[in-house]
Amino acid sequence: MKFQQAGCQLLMFFVGVDILAHDVMFISFNMACSSWDFS
């Protein structure tokens, strides 16, 4: 059952990275849009 527990932790890690990457992309997109508005 150790393998199953490790797999679950790995899955949670990837889900967390996916959410973090989504937030970073969203912030970068907003910054790009605001910089285009000023130009």
N, C-alpha and C positions, 0 to 999 in steps of 0.2 A: 504493500500500500504506500510505501515511500515514494515510488515513482509517480503515483497518481497525485500525491500531495505536491510534489515538485512541479508537475505539469500544471496544477491549478495555480500555483504561485507564479509560474512563468506566464500563464494566460493573463493573470491580473496585472503583471508587469507590462505586457504588451498593450493591454487596454489603457493603462495609465499613460504610457508613452503616446498612444494614439490620441488621447484626449489633450495631452500637453502640446503635441504637434499641431492639433487643430486650433488651440488657443493662440499659439505663436503665429500661425498662418493668418488667423483672423486679425490679430493686432498689426501684423505687417501689412495686410491688405488695407486696413484703416489708415495707417500712416502713409501709405502710397497714395491713397485717395485724397487725403488732406493736403499732401504736398502738391498734387496735381491741381487742386482747387486754388492754391495760392499763386501758381505760376500764370 
